[in-house]
Amino acid sequence: MRLGRQVLWMAGWVQPVAADWALNLPAPKSDIAARIYDIHTLILLICLGIFVVVFGAMFYALFKHRKSVGHQAQHFHEHTSVEVIWTVIPLLILVAMAWPATRAVLDQKDTANPDLTIKVTGYQWKWEYDYLQDGVKFISVSSTPAEQIANKAVKGAHYLLEVDEPMVVPVGKKVRVLLTSHDVIHAWWVPELGVKQDAIPGFIRDTWFRANEVGTYRGQCAELCGRGHAFMPIVVAVKSEADYQTWLVAKQAGKQAKAVAAVAAAAKSFSPEELKARGEKVYAANCAACHQADGKGLPGVFPALAGSRMVNGPAAAHIDRVLHGKDGSAMTAFQDQLDDADLAAVITWERMAWGNTGSPVQPADVKALRK
């Protein structure tokens, strides 16, 4: 039971039945988060005390010294003792708040001697996780169904807070997070773990956390990063050491298998139907947030792909745009995010969906234009 609830319980203001509807910070699951929680509660109680003292004195003075009971106003100009008191007491209050807050901030910045280092890169609108010591890298995107977002289906328990692949870490280990961004400023924020840090293009920022309990912890991008800001959730799955090692081995094996499959797929010639079926899924996970599920984009913000001259034109220009992005726009380069088969599939889907008349693209066509 945390400090604030203990105090309020003793004061008789909190009853057991209040737990279901009480408003507060999420229950902390790391030491840093617990300190943030306690500092928040301490400052809240200090503010409450100030409120009671100041407004209590003010209302007492208004009631006892009102003109209707014959009170006469006194005239005075200076009172040295009062001035010293109302200067010293706020100073002591500020020191009482600043001391634990400063210690917590300094500890948040101490990223030395980590057990695990993960580089996190923000994109519009997804996260890339790179386990630098273990050779594992993957993209994590929101997995909330489009039907729920469009209010065509009942929203799930973790609406807009679910992803296809969470960050996975072992319990009780110090995890250093290196943060940067590919496009605009994002912020990686998981409140239950007490971690929040901006991801800034061209800079590497770092932070850390150590989860105390096995579980799944959810957060979001906390920096307004464009239209899809609400669609880049963060999920951290904290596992036991044994389960983490099992996940890591499977992920490494999957990476190798995927690399072999990508090489094989790059040499394969797919039918247009196979490309479209695969491309529709890739498009939904990577492109629909900007260009919309119907390919109509957002006028003045994201161009439409339906009826686009580029999409219906020569395949080489279309492939180059998807591979390398477009400078000065939100269009990111996908050459390091998707393999040749996925790129060929999504490009084919764009060229043959929504009434477009472009020709299909094979993985070999994509491979030939990589730089």
SEKEBA-729019 format. One record per residue: z negated, y negated, x negated of N, C-alpha, C in turn. Coordinates in steps of 0.2 Angstrom, whole numbers, plus 5000, padded with zeros to 4 digits. Atoms other than C-alpha are relative to their C-alpha. Layout:
// SEKEBA-729019
n.w,n.v,n.u,ca.w,ca.v,ca.u,c.w,c.v,c.u
Z,Y,X,Z,Y,X,Z,Y,X .
...
This chain:
// SEKEBA-729019
n.w,n.v,n.u,ca.w,ca.v,ca.u,c.w,c.v,c.u
5000,5006,4996,5000,5000,5000,5000,4994,4996 .
5000,5005,5005,5005,4984,4992,4995,4994,5002 .
5005,5005,5000,4995,4968,4989,4999,4996,5007 .
4999,5004,4994,5001,4958,5004,4997,5003,5006 .
5002,4997,4994,4998,4971,5017,4992,5002,5000 .
5008,4999,5001,4980,4975,5010,4997,4994,5002 .
5004,5006,4998,4975,4957,5012,5001,4998,5007 .
4999,5001,4993,4983,4955,5029,4996,5005,5004 .
5004,4995,4996,4975,4971,5035,4993,4998,5000 .
5007,5002,5000,4958,4965,5029,4999,4994,5005 .
5001,5006,4996,4961,4949,5039,5000,5002,5007 .
5000,4998,4993,4964,4959,5055,5007,4998,5003 .
4994,5003,4997,4982,4952,5057,5005,5006,5000 .
4995,4995,5000,4991,4968,5054,4997,5007,5003 .
5002,4994,4997,4989,4983,5065,5005,5006,4998 .
4996,4994,5002,4996,5001,5062,5007,5000,5004 .
4994,5000,4996,5008,4999,5076,5005,4995,4998 .
4996,5005,5002,5016,4984,5068,5005,5002,4994 .
4996,4998,5005,5024,4994,5054,5007,5001,5002 .
4993,4999,4998,5040,4998,5064,5004,4994,5001 .
4996,5006,4999,5045,4980,5067,4998,4994,4995 .
5002,5005,5005,5037,4971,5052,5006,4998,4996 .
4994,5002,5005,5049,4960,5042,4997,4999,4993 .
5003,5001,5007,5047,4961,5024,5006,5002,4995 .
4995,4997,5005,5057,4965,5008,5000,5008,5000 .
5000,4993,5000,5062,4983,5006,4995,5003,4996 .
5005,4997,5004,5049,4995,4999,5003,5001,4993 .
4997,5000,5007,5051,4994,4980,5000,5008,4998 .
4999,4993,5003,5057,5010,4971,5001,5000,4992 .
5001,5000,5007,5055,5004,4953,4995,4995,4998 .
5005,5004,5002,5042,4995,4943,5001,4993,5001 .
4997,5007,5000,5052,4979,4942,5000,4998,5007 .
5000,5002,4993,5055,4979,4961,4993,4999,5003 .
5007,5001,4998,5036,4982,4964,4997,4993,4998 .
5003,5006,5003,5032,4967,4953,5003,4994,5004 .
4997,5005,4996,5045,4956,4963,4997,5000,5007 .
5003,5000,4993,5037,4962,4979,4993,4997,5000 .
5006,5002,5000,5020,4958,4974,5000,4992,4998 .
4999,5007,5001,5025,4941,4967,5002,4996,5006 .
4998,5003,4994,5034,4937,4983,4994,4999,5005 .
5006,5000,4995,5018,4942,4993,4995,4995,4998 .
5004,5004,5003,5007,4932,4981,5002,4993,5002 .
4998,5007,4999,5017,4916,4983,5000,4999,5008 .
5001,5001,4993,5018,4919,5002,4993,4998,5002 .
5007,5001,4998,4999,4920,5003,4998,4993,4998 .
5002,5007,5002,4997,4904,4993,5003,4995,5004 .
4997,5005,4995,5009,4895,5004,4996,5000,5007 .
5004,5000,4994,4999,4901,5019,4994,4996,4999 .
5006,5003,5001,4983,4895,5011,5001,4992,5000 .
4998,5007,5000,4991,4878,5008,5001,4997,5007 .
4999,5002,4993,4997,4877,5026,4994,4999,5004 .
5006,5000,4996,4980,4881,5033,4996,4994,4998 .
5004,5005,5003,4971,4869,5021,5003,4993,5002 .
4997,5007,4999,4983,4854,5023,5000,4999,5008 .
5000,5001,4993,4986,4856,5042,4994,5000,5003 .
5007,5000,4998,4968,4860,5045,4997,4994,4999 .
5003,5007,5001,4962,4844,5037,5004,4995,5004 .
4996,5005,4997,4976,4834,5045,4998,5000,5008 .
5002,5000,4993,4972,4840,5063,4993,4999,5001 .
5007,5002,4999,4953,4839,5060,4999,4992,5000 .
5001,5007,5001,4955,4821,5054,5003,4996,5007 .
4997,5003,4994,4967,4817,5069,4995,5001,5006 .
5004,4998,4995,4954,4825,5081,4993,4996,5000 .
5006,5003,5001,4938,4818,5074,5000,4993,4999 .
4999,5007,5002,4944,4801,5069,5004,4996,5005 .
4995,5003,4996,4954,4796,5084,4997,4994,5003 .
5003,5006,4997,4952,4779,5092,4996,5000,5006 .
5003,4999,4993,4947,4785,5109,4992,5002,4999 .
5007,4999,5001,4930,4790,5102,4996,4995,4996 .
5003,5006,5003,4927,4773,5094,5000,5000,4993 .
5000,5000,5008,4931,4778,5076,5004,4993,4998 .
4997,5006,5003,4936,4762,5066,5003,5002,4993 .
4996,4998,5006,4949,4764,5052,4996,4997,4994 .
5003,5003,5006,4942,4761,5034,5006,4998,4996 .
4994,5003,5004,4952,4751,5022,4998,5002,4992 .
5001,4999,5007,4953,4757,5004,5006,5001,4996 .
4993,5000,5004,4966,4757,4990,5000,5005,4995 .
4999,4995,5005,4962,4768,4976,4993,5005,5000 .
5006,4996,5001,4950,4783,4973,5002,5005,4995 .
4999,4996,5006,4951,4791,4956,4999,5007,5000 .
5001,4993,5000,4943,4807,4959,5004,5004,5005 .
4995,4997,4996,4954,4811,4974,5007,5001,4997 .
4994,5000,5003,4969,4807,4964,5000,5005,4994 .
5001,4994,5005,4963,4819,4950,5001,5006,5003 .
5000,4994,4997,4960,4832,4962,5006,5002,5003 .
4994,4998,4997,4976,4832,4971,5006,5000,4995 .
4995,4999,5005,4985,4832,4954,4998,5007,4997 .
5002,4994,5003,4975,4846,4946,5001,5006,5004 .
5000,4994,4996,4974,4858,4960,5008,5002,5001 .
4993,4997,5000,4994,4859,4963,5002,5002,4993 .
4998,4997,5007,4995,4861,4944,4998,5007,4999 .
5003,4993,5001,4984,4876,4944,5003,5005,5005 .
4996,4995,4996,4993,4883,4959,5007,5002,4997 .
4993,4999,5003,5010,4881,4950,4999,5005,4994 .
5001,4995,5005,5003,4890,4935,4998,5007,5002 .
5002,4993,4997,4996,4904,4945,5006,5003,5003 .
4994,4997,4998,5013,4906,4952,5005,5002,4995 .
4995,5000,5006,5023,4903,4936,4999,5006,4995 .
5002,4995,5005,5013,4915,4925,5003,5007,5002 .
4998,4993,4999,5017,4932,4934,5008,5000,5001 .
4993,5000,4999,5035,4926,4939,5004,5000,4993 .
4997,5000,5006,5039,4922,4921,5000,5006,4996 .
5000,4994,5003,5033,4938,4914,5005,5005,5003 .
4995,4996,4997,5043,4947,4927,5007,4999,4998 .
4993,5002,5002,5059,4938,4923,5001,5002,4992 .
4999,4998,5007,5056,4941,4904,5001,5008,5000 .
4999,4992,5000,5054,4960,4908,5007,5002,5003 .
4993,4998,4998,5070,4960,4918,5005,4999,4995 .
4995,5002,5005,5079,4953,4903,5000,5005,4994 .
5001,4995,5006,5073,4967,4891,5004,5006,5001 .
4996,4994,4999,5087,4979,4891,5000,5004,4994 .
5000,4996,5006,5082,4987,4874,4999,5007,5001 .
5002,4993,5000,5081,5005,4871,5002,5004,5007 .
4999,4996,4994,5090,5012,4887,5002,5007,4999 .
4998,4993,5000,5092,5030,4891,5007,5001,5002 .
4993,4999,4997,5109,5027,4899,5003,4993,5001 .
4996,5006,5000,5122,5013,4898,5006,5001,5005 .
4995,5000,4996,5134,5010,4912,5004,4993,5001 .
4996,5006,5000,5148,4997,4912,5002,4999,5008 .
4998,5001,4993,5151,4990,4930,5005,4994,5000 .
4995,5005,5000,5166,4980,4933,5002,4998,5008 .
4998,5002,4993,5169,4970,4950,5007,4998,5001 .
4993,5002,4998,5186,4969,4958,4999,4998,5007 .
5000,5001,4993,5191,4962,4974,5004,5006,5004 .
5007,5000,4998,5184,4972,4983,4997,5007,4999 .
5002,4993,5002,5177,4987,4974,4996,5000,4993 .
5003,5000,5007,5167,4992,4959,5002,5006,4996 .
4999,4995,5004,5171,5002,4944,4994,5002,4995 .
5006,4998,5004,5158,5012,4935,5003,5004,4994 .
4998,4997,5006,5161,5017,4917,4993,5003,4996 .
5005,4997,5004,5148,5029,4909,5002,5000,4993 .
4998,5001,5007,5150,5023,4891,4999,5006,4995 .
5002,4994,5004,5141,5038,4883,5002,5006,5002 .
4998,4993,4998,5148,5052,4893,5007,5000,5002 .
4993,5000,4998,5166,5047,4896,5002,5001,5007 .
4999,5000,4993,5165,5046,4915,5002,4993,5002 .
4998,5007,4997,5174,5032,4924,5003,5001,5007 .
4997,4999,4993,5178,5030,4943,4999,4994,5003 .
5000,5006,4996,5181,5017,4956,4996,5002,5006 .
5004,4999,4994,5169,5016,4971,5002,4994,5005 .
4998,5005,4995,5175,5008,4987,4997,5002,5006 .
5004,4999,4994,5168,5006,5004,5004,5006,5004 .
4997,4994,4996,5170,5022,5015,4999,4999,5008 .
5001,5001,4993,5166,5014,5032,5007,5000,5003 .
4994,4999,4996,5180,5019,5044,5003,4993,5003 .
4997,5006,4997,5192,5005,5049,4999,5000,5007 .
5001,5000,4993,5189,5010,5067,4993,4997,5002 .
5006,5003,4999,5171,5005,5065,5000,4992,4999 .
4999,5007,5002,5176,4988,5057,5003,4996,5006 .
4996,5003,4995,5188,4985,5071,4996,5000,5007 .
5004,4999,4994,5174,4989,5084,5004,5005,5005 .
4997,4995,4996,5185,5004,5090,4996,5006,5000 .
5005,4994,5001,5171,5016,5086,4993,4998,4999 .
5008,5002,5001,5152,5017,5086,4999,5000,4993 .
5001,5001,5007,5146,5010,5070,4994,5005,4998 .
5004,4995,5003,5137,5023,5058,4993,4997,4998 .
5007,5002,5002,5119,5022,5052,5001,4996,4994 .
5000,5004,5006,5125,5014,5035,5007,4996,5000 .
4994,5004,4999,5139,5003,5042,5000,4995,4994 .
4998,5005,5006,5147,4993,5027,4995,5001,4994 .
5004,4998,5005,5134,5001,5016,5001,5007,4997 .
4998,4993,5002,5143,5017,5012,5006,5000,4995 .
4994,5000,5004,5155,5022,4998,5003,5007,4999 .
4998,4993,5001,5166,5036,4993,4997,5003,4994 .
5003,4997,5006,5158,5038,4976,4994,4995,4998 .
5005,5005,5002,5141,5031,4972,4999,5001,4993 .
5002,5000,5007,5134,5027,4955,4994,5005,5000 .
5005,4995,5000,5123,5042,4950,4996,5000,4994 .
5004,5000,5006,5108,5041,4938,4994,5004,5001 .
5006,4996,5000,5093,5051,4933,4994,4996,5002 .
5006,5004,4998,5076,5047,4940,4996,4999,4994 .
5005,5001,5005,5063,5040,4928,5004,4998,4993 .
4996,5002,5006,5077,5034,4915,5001,4993,5000 .
4998,5007,5001,5080,5017,4909,5008,4999,5000 .
4992,5001,4999,5098,5012,4915,5002,4993,4998 .
4997,5006,5002,5106,4998,4906,5007,4999,5004 .
4994,5001,4996,5120,4990,4917,5003,4994,4997 .
4996,5005,5003,5133,4980,4908,5005,4997,5006 .
4996,5003,4994,5142,4968,4921,5005,4995,4998 .
4994,5005,5001,5159,4959,4921,5004,5001,5006 .
4996,5001,4994,5172,4955,4933,5008,5000,4998 .
4993,5000,5002,5191,4957,4933,5003,4994,5003 .
4996,5006,4996,5195,4942,4945,4995,4994,5001 .
5005,5006,4998,5181,4931,4953,4993,5002,4998 .
5007,4999,5002,5162,4930,4951,4998,5005,5006 .
5003,4996,4995,5154,4945,4960,4992,5000,4998 .
5007,4999,5001,5135,4950,4960,4998,5007,5002 .
5002,4993,4999,5128,4968,4958,4993,5000,5002 .
5007,5001,4997,5112,4968,4969,4998,5007,5004 .
5004,4995,4996,5101,4983,4974,4993,4998,5001 .
5007,5003,4999,5085,4976,4981,4995,5005,4999 .
5005,4995,5001,5075,4992,4981,4999,5002,4993 .
5001,4999,5007,5078,4994,4963,4998,4994,4996 .
5002,5006,5003,5074,4976,4959,5005,4997,4995 .
4995,5001,5004,5091,4973,4951,5005,4995,5003 .
4995,5005,4998,5103,4958,4953,5003,4996,4995 .
4997,5003,5005,5115,4951,4941,5007,4998,5002 .
4993,5002,4999,5131,4941,4942,5005,5003,4995 .
4994,4997,5004,5148,4949,4936,5005,4994,4999 .
4996,5005,5001,5158,4935,4928,5006,5001,4996 .
4994,4998,5004,5176,4936,4922,4999,4997,4993 .
5000,5002,5007,5177,4935,4903,4993,5001,4997 .
5007,5000,5003,5158,4938,4901,4997,5007,5001 .
5004,4994,4999,5147,4953,4899,4993,4998,5001 .
5007,5001,4999,5130,4951,4907,4997,5007,5001 .
5003,4993,4999,5117,4965,4907,4993,4999,5003 .
5006,5000,4996,5102,4970,4917,4998,5007,4999 .
5002,4993,5001,5092,4986,4919,4996,5002,5006 .
5005,4998,4995,5082,4997,4931,4998,5007,4998 .
5002,4993,5001,5072,5013,4931,4997,5002,5007 .
5002,4997,4993,5071,5022,4948,4994,5004,4999 .
5006,4996,5000,5054,5030,4951,5000,5006,5005 .
5000,4995,4995,5059,5041,4966,5008,5002,5000 .
4993,4998,4999,5074,5052,4969,5002,4998,5007 .
4998,5003,4993,5084,5045,4984,5007,4996,4999 .
4994,5003,5000,5099,5035,4989,4998,4992,5001 .
5001,5007,4999,5098,5016,4987,5006,4996,5001 .
4994,5004,4998,5110,5003,4994,4999,4993,4999 .
5000,5007,5001,5115,4986,4990,5007,4997,5002 .
4993,5003,4999,5130,4974,4991,5001,4995,4995 .
4999,5006,5004,5139,4961,4982,4997,4994,5003 .
5004,5006,4997,5128,4945,4983,5003,4994,4998 .
4996,5007,5001,5141,4932,4978,5006,5000,5004 .
4994,5000,4996,5154,4926,4990,5006,5000,4996 .
4995,4998,5004,5169,4933,4982,5007,5000,5003 .
4993,5000,4996,5183,4930,4995,4999,5004,5007 .
5000,4998,4993,5188,4937,5012,4997,5007,5000 .
5003,4994,4999,5183,4955,5008,4993,5001,4997 .
5006,5000,5003,5166,4950,5001,4995,5006,5004 .
5005,4995,4996,5157,4961,5015,5002,5007,4999 .
4997,4993,5001,5167,4976,5010,5000,5003,4993 .
5001,4997,5006,5161,4980,4993,4993,5002,4999 .
5007,4998,5001,5144,4989,4995,4999,5004,4993 .
5003,4997,5006,5134,4997,4981,4996,5006,5002 .
5005,4995,4999,5126,5014,4982,4998,5003,4994 .
5003,4997,5006,5115,5021,4969,4996,5007,5002 .
5003,4993,4999,5111,5040,4970,4996,5002,4994 .
5005,4998,5005,5095,5044,4960,4999,5007,5001 .
5001,4993,5000,5094,5062,4956,4995,5003,4994 .
5005,4998,5005,5082,5073,4946,5005,5001,4994 .
4996,4999,5006,5087,5076,4928,5005,5006,5000 .
4995,4994,4999,5094,5094,4932,5006,4998,5004 .
4995,5001,4996,5104,5088,4946,5005,4995,4997 .
4995,5005,5003,5111,5073,4937,5004,5003,4994 .
4996,4997,5005,5116,5084,4922,5006,5005,5004 .
4995,4996,4996,5125,5096,4935,5006,4995,5003 .
4995,5005,4997,5134,5081,4943,5004,4998,4994 .
4996,5003,5006,5139,5074,4925,5005,5006,4998 .
4996,4995,5002,5146,5091,4920,5006,5001,5005 .
4994,4999,4995,5156,5093,4936,5005,4994,5000 .
4996,5006,5001,5162,5075,4934,5005,5000,4994 .
4996,4999,5006,5168,5078,4917,5005,5005,5000 .
4995,4995,4998,5176,5094,4922,5006,4998,5004 .
4996,5003,4996,5184,5085,4936,5005,4995,4997 .
4995,5004,5003,5191,5072,4925,5005,5003,4996 .
4995,4997,5004,5199,5084,4914,5005,5004,5004 .
4996,4996,4995,5206,5094,4929,5005,4994,5003 .
4996,5006,4997,5212,5077,4936,5006,4998,4995 .
4995,5002,5006,5221,5073,4919,5005,5005,5000 .
4995,4995,5000,5230,5089,4919,5004,5000,5006 .
4996,5001,4994,5235,5087,4937,5004,4994,5000 .
4996,5006,5000,5241,5070,4934,5006,5000,4996 .
4994,4999,5004,5252,5075,4920,5005,5005,5003 .
4996,4996,4997,5259,5089,4930,5004,4996,5006 .
4997,5004,4995,5262,5077,4945,5005,4995,4998 .
4996,5005,5003,5270,5064,4934,5007,5003,4999 .
4993,4997,5001,5284,5077,4930,5003,5003,5006 .
4997,4997,4994,5286,5083,4948,5003,4995,5004 .
4996,5004,4995,5298,5076,4961,4997,5002,5007 .
5003,4999,4993,5290,5074,4978,5005,4998,5005 .
4996,5002,4994,5298,5073,4995,4998,4994,5003 .
5003,5007,4997,5297,5056,5004,4994,5002,5005 .
5005,4998,4995,5286,5065,5017,4993,5001,4996 .
5006,4998,5005,5274,5071,5003,4997,4993,4998 .
5002,5007,5003,5274,5053,4995,4996,4996,5006 .
5002,5005,4995,5271,5044,5012,4993,5003,5002 .
5007,4997,4998,5256,5056,5017,4995,4998,4995 .
5005,5001,5006,5248,5054,5000,4999,4992,5000 .
5000,5007,5001,5252,5035,4999,4996,4997,5006 .
5004,5003,4995,5244,5031,5016,4993,5000,4999 .
5007,4999,5002,5227,5037,5010,4999,4995,4994 .
5001,5004,5006,5229,5028,4993,5000,4992,5003 .
5000,5007,4997,5234,5012,5003,4994,4998,5003 .
5006,5001,4996,5219,5013,5015,4994,4998,4995 .
5006,5001,5004,5207,5014,5000,5001,4994,4995 .
4999,5005,5006,5215,5001,4988,5003,4994,5003 .
4996,5006,4999,5226,4989,4997,4999,4997,5007 .
5000,5002,4993,5222,4988,5016,4995,4994,5001 .
5005,5006,4999,5207,4975,5013,5004,4994,4999 .
4996,5006,5000,5220,4962,5008,5006,5000,5004 .
4993,5000,4997,5237,4967,5015,4999,5002,5007 .
5001,4998,4993,5229,4974,5031,5003,5007,5001 .
4998,4993,4998,5231,4991,5039,5008,5000,5002 .
4993,5001,4997,5247,4985,5048,5005,4997,4995 .
4995,5003,5005,5255,4977,5032,5001,4993,5001 .
4998,5007,4998,5255,4960,5040,4996,4995,4996 .
5003,5005,5004,5243,4952,5027,4996,4995,5004 .
5003,5006,4996,5234,4936,5031,5004,4994,4998 .
4995,5006,5001,5246,4921,5032,4996,4995,4996 .
5003,5005,5004,5242,4909,5018,4995,5002,4995 .
5005,4998,5004,5230,4920,5009,5003,5007,4996 .
4997,4994,5003,5238,4938,5006,5007,5001,5004 .
4993,5000,4997,5257,4940,5009,5001,5007,5004 .
4999,4994,4996,5263,4952,5022,5005,5005,4996 .
4996,4995,5003,5271,4969,5015,5006,5002,5005 .
4995,4998,4995,5280,4972,5032,5005,4995,5000 .
4994,5005,5001,5297,4964,5030,5001,4996,4994 .
5000,5004,5007,5294,4958,5012,5006,5002,4997 .
4994,4999,5004,5309,4955,5002,4999,5004,4994 .
5001,4996,5006,5301,4962,4987,4999,5008,5001 .
5001,4993,4998,5296,4978,4996,5006,5004,5002 .
4993,4998,4998,5313,4980,5003,5005,5000,4995 .
4995,5001,5005,5322,4976,4987,5000,5005,4995 .
5000,4995,5006,5324,4984,4970,4993,5003,4999 .
5007,4997,5001,5310,4997,4967,4997,4998,4993 .
5003,5002,5006,5308,4991,4949,4995,4994,5000 .
5004,5006,4999,5301,4974,4954,4994,5002,5004 .
5006,4998,4996,5289,4982,4967,4996,5004,4995 .
5004,4996,5004,5283,4995,4954,4996,4995,4995 .
5003,5004,5005,5280,4981,4941,4994,4996,5003 .
5005,5004,4997,5270,4971,4953,4994,5004,5001 .
5005,4996,4999,5259,4985,4958,4996,5002,4993 .
5002,4998,5006,5257,4991,4940,4996,4994,4996 .
5003,5005,5004,5253,4974,4932,4997,4994,5004 .
5003,5005,4996,5248,4963,4946,5004,4993,5000 .
4997,5007,5000,5252,4944,4948,4995,4995,4997 .
5005,5005,5003,5244,4931,4937,4999,4994,5005 .
5001,5005,4995,5236,4917,4947,4998,5002,5007 .
5001,4998,4993,5233,4927,4962,4995,5006,5000 .
5005,4995,4999,5221,4940,4969,5003,5007,4999 .
4996,4993,5001,5234,4954,4966,4998,5003,4993 .
5002,4997,5007,5226,4965,4952,5004,5005,4998 .
4996,4995,5003,5234,4977,4940,4997,5007,5002 .
5002,4993,4998,5233,4995,4946,5001,5005,4995 .
4997,4994,5005,5240,5004,4930,4994,5003,4997 .
5006,4996,5003,5222,5008,4924,4996,5003,5006 .
5004,4998,4995,5215,5012,4941,5003,5006,5004 .
4997,4994,4997,5228,5025,4948,5005,5003,4996 .
4996,4997,5005,5238,5038,4940,5008,4999,5003 .
4993,5001,4999,5257,5039,4941,5002,5003,5007 .
4998,4997,4993,5258,5050,4957,4997,4996,5005 .
5003,5005,4994,5246,5039,4967,5004,4994,5000 .
4997,5006,5000,5255,5024,4962,5007,5001,5003 .
4994,4998,4996,5272,5032,4967,4999,5001,5007 .
5002,4999,4993,5264,5037,4983,4999,4994,5004 .
5002,5006,4996,5257,5021,4988,5006,4995,5000 .
4994,5004,5000,5273,5011,4983,5005,5003,5005 .
4996,4997,4995,5283,5023,4993,4998,4999,5007 .
5002,5001,4993,5272,5021,5008,5001,4993,5002 .
4999,5007,4998,5273,5002,5007,5008,4999,5001 .
4993,5001,5000,5292,5003,5005,5003,5004,5007 .
4997,4996,4995,5295,5015,5020,4996,5000,5007 .
5004,5001,4994,5281,5010,5032,5001,4993,5004 .
5000,5006,4996,5280,4996,5046,5008,4998,5001 .
4993,5002,4999,5299,4996,5048,5004,4998,4993 .
4997,5002,5007,5303,4993,5029,5005,5005,4999 .
4994,4995,5001,5319,5001,5023,5001,5001,4992 .
5000,4999,5007,5315,5002,5004,5001,5008,4998 .
4999,4993,5002,5319,5018,4994,4993,5003,4997 .
5006,4997,5003,5305,5031,4989,5000,4999,4992 .
5001,5001,5007,5298,5030,4971,4997,5007,4998 .
5003,4994,5003,5294,5045,4960,4995,4998,4994 .
5005,5002,5006,5280,5046,4947,5004,4999,4994 .
4996,5002,5006,5293,5046,4933,5002,4993,5000 .
4998,5007,5000,5299,5029,4939,4994,4996,4998 .
5006,5004,5001,5281,5022,4938,4999,5001,4992 .
5001,4999,5007,5279,5030,4921,5004,4996,4995 .
4995,5004,5004,5295,5022,4914,4998,4993,4999 .
5002,5007,5000,5288,5005,4918,4993,4998,4998 .
5006,5002,5003,5271,5006,4911,5000,4997,4994 .
5000,5004,5006,5267,4994,4897,4994,5003,4996 .
